[in-house]
Amino acid sequence: MTYSVGAKVRIATMNPPGHIRTPWYLRGKTGVIERDLGPTGDPEALAYGETKGDQIRLYRVRFEMAEVWGEGAERGADTLDAEIFANWLEDAHAA
């Protein structure tokens, strides 16, 4: 799936084995697509020398600190940006 800038997304709560590029503290959290960084090699495959795999889109996702750290966030409206690969994103509006 391709996401547009401004789309609300949730980070998947997957726990696959191996080389993972998605921070634990963002899994299950909701953010907004800030930028589409385009297709690139899948780092989870590249880590094992699989250089002929499909390209995967990379997005910059913006999270509010209150979403990431809960009510204990010092400044809940401050933001954190993370670059997340498309295979970790879910439509936040999907049931």
C-alpha positions in Angstrom: 0.0 0.0 0.0 1.1 3.5 -0.8 0.5 6.3 1.7 0.0 10.0 1.1 1.6 12.8 3.1 -0.8 13.5 6.0 -2.2 9.9 6.2 -2.7 8.6 9.7 -0.8 5.3 10.1 -0.2 2.8 12.9 3.1 0.9 13.3 2.6 -2.9 13.2 3.2 -4.8 16.4 5.0 -7.6 14.7 7.9 -9.4 16.3 9.7 -11.2 13.5 13.1 -12.8 14.1 16.2 -11.3 12.6 17.5 -7.9 11.7 14.7 -5.4 12.5 14.7 -1.7 11.6 11.6 -0.5 13.5 12.1 0.7 17.1 10.3 -1.2 19.8 8.9 1.9 21.4 7.0 2.9 18.2 5.3 -0.5 17.6 1.6 -0.1 18.0 1.8 3.7 18.0 -0.1 6.0 15.6 1.5 8.8 13.6 1.2 10.8 10.5 3.1 10.4 7.2 5.4 13.5 7.1 7.2 12.6 3.8 7.5 9.8 1.3 11.2 9.0 0.9 10.6 6.7 -2.1 11.6 3.1 -2.8 14.8 1.5 -1.5 16.2 -1.9 -0.8 14.7 -3.8 2.1 17.2 -3.5 4.9 15.8 -6.6 6.7 16.7 -8.6 3.5 19.9 -6.7 2.7 21.2 -7.5 6.2 21.4 -11.2 5.1 22.9 -10.5 1.7 19.7 -10.7 -0.3 20.4 -8.0 -2.8 18.0 -9.0 -5.6 14.8 -8.5 -3.6 12.0 -6.1 -4.3 12.2 -2.4 -3.5 10.2 -1.2 -0.5 8.9 2.3 0.2 10.4 4.3 3.1 8.4 6.9 4.9 9.1 9.6 7.5 6.4 9.3 10.1 5.8 12.0 12.7 4.6 11.0 16.2 3.5 13.2 19.1 5.4 12.5 22.3 2.1 11.9 24.2 1.4 9.1 21.7 4.8 7.6 22.2 5.3 8.0 25.9 1.8 8.4 27.2 0.7 10.8 29.9 4.2 10.9 31.3 5.5 12.8 28.3 7.1 16.0 29.5 5.9 17.9 26.5 3.1 15.8 24.9 2.7 18.1 21.8 6.4 17.9 20.8 7.1 15.5 18.0 9.5 12.8 17.0 10.1 11.7 13.4 11.2 8.2 12.4 11.9 6.6 9.1 9.7 3.5 8.8 9.5 1.0 5.9 6.1 0.4 4.3 5.9 -3.2 5.5 5.5 -1.9 9.1 2.7 0.5 8.3 -1.0 -0.1 8.7 -3.9 2.3 8.0 -4.8 3.8 11.4 -8.5 4.0 10.3 -8.7 0.3 9.4 -10.7 -1.9 11.8 
